[in-house]
Amino acid sequence: MSTPVKDNPAKSRYELDVDGKIVFANYRRNGSTLYIPYVEAPPSLRGTGAAGRLMEGVMAIARAEGLTVVPICSYAANWVHRHREHHDLLGR
């Protein structure tokens, strides 16, 4: 069973706990736009799909809150590019 993505507003990031290791996406909000400048996964979780699960959760949160998303980091931008079902959330 996967753990849901949680907002950590004190650190301005979304987090996903995977077996005690945190995958996170830093964010900055400006009105209804969510900017994602950085996504990080611990080395032991890279290649496991953990960052993808994090991004899926971030996009679900953005959709639920009526936000547009601007993926700045290359990982986030490439992930969104590959997942057309989320293109309607893209902002500028």
Secondary structure, DSSP 8 states (H G I E B T S, - for coil): -----EEETTTTEEEEEETTEEEEEEEEEETTEEEEEEEE--GGGTTTTHHHHHHHHHHHHHHHHT-EEEE-SHHHHHHHHH-GGGGGGB--
